[in-house]
Amino acid sequence: PTPAPHPAPRPRTLRPGLRKTLRPLLAALLATSLLAGCDTAEERAAAHYARAKDLRAAGQTEQAIVEFRNGFQLDGNNKAARLDYANLMVERGETAEAIGQFLRLAEQDWGNVAVHKRIATLALGAQDFTTAKTHADRAYDLDPKDPEIRGLKASTDYQDGAHAPAVAMARGVVAETPANLTARMVLIADRMDA
């Protein structure tokens, strides 16, 4: 006698409630495994910066701004990207945004004389004398021989009420670099006050 054949196994199916629970879990696991293969945040930020530079060079400024900002969300410490973005804001006439970006750069690198000089120049033009004074003084501490910085310091000192030393500094700057408009403005203001 031959043994009775076993019935074919029935395919196992998940209960509908369990199926609903597993789907989101599987989707999350898949997303996690895909993200694990992606670049680091710094690498993705660098890619946004590279696209921003290319778009800016191609004259697509609005798209470049979006790429800069996307990069900053991933890596806010990319100094080169922030400097390029700040300069772009200056070119667009968005002085307040530019000053904000340069201030972030100054926080990241307090010893960067060029950044302090740029902040002082922009803030002076925007008549933000408090910010201008802070950064003109810092730039002067870093490089007291630079005539542009001395002109900025003379201007902010004059605004701050230190007229005699500011005028003396402005005269020295004009003697050294006659085209320095900031120092000349101090001398003009002093004559008008007189």
Secondary structure by P-SEA (a helix, b strand, c coil): cccccccccccccccaaaaaaaaaaaaaaaaaaaaaacccaaaaaaaaaaaaaaaaaacaaaaaaaaaaaaaaacccaaaaaaaaaaaaaaacaaaaaaaaaaaaaaaccccaaaaaaaaaaaaaacaaaaaaaaaaaaaaaccccaaaaaaaaaaaaaacccaaaaaaaaaaaaacccaaaaaaaaaaaaaac
